[in-house]
């Protein structure tokens, strides 16, 4: 049996070839549910999990399918849930690309294609890493994978699935590799991310233009009111002023700072 390092070296070319296979699938999640491209990418992922001895399956949703996989049980070992996504952003404008977005291009030691670093490359790192351990030293823990196809459009199906089947996803920790590192050879562990809150604000004003000579100063201009409201959201140091905004935020420790 080869050592872990030997296995990784021997399989490097094959791993890269499989990454390119996945990158060639144009799994743009803005396409409507039932898209052949998204279904193909999900099936590709499930098949790879099954080939390394994991229990991989497709979970159909009202949107794009989820991929779920589990490693063979290791009694008494911790369980890690790996999250990722196989969908990608749209590729327009095409004339801004040096090479076709879904035809991987090797340049200066890098692979350029849509999804190579968000998030197909990272997902396969976790898959190939697990395969390498299975083929050499054996897995020291239990692995679960949840790979979605709607990360770039809001993860609506993922949210619904987690609420419905949370027991199946029970784990000791979750690993998400959908970020960046500072520089080559200088990995980063990201353990906190900002969320996003979207809302629509509508202001009503006069139904017609009002002459500033007669109404200026006595009737509030909606544009002025809006700018005052927006400016009041933050103080001079950028701290959010909305009451209760920080209630569930864990303060950073001195060590973290």
Beta strands, then each sheet from edge to edge (+ up, - down):
strand 1: 55-59
strand 2: 66-70
strand 3: 79-85
strand 4: 105-107
strand 5: 110-112
strand 6: 142-148
strand 7: 173-176
sheet 1: 1+ 2- 6+ 3+ 7+
sheet 2: 4+ 5-
end
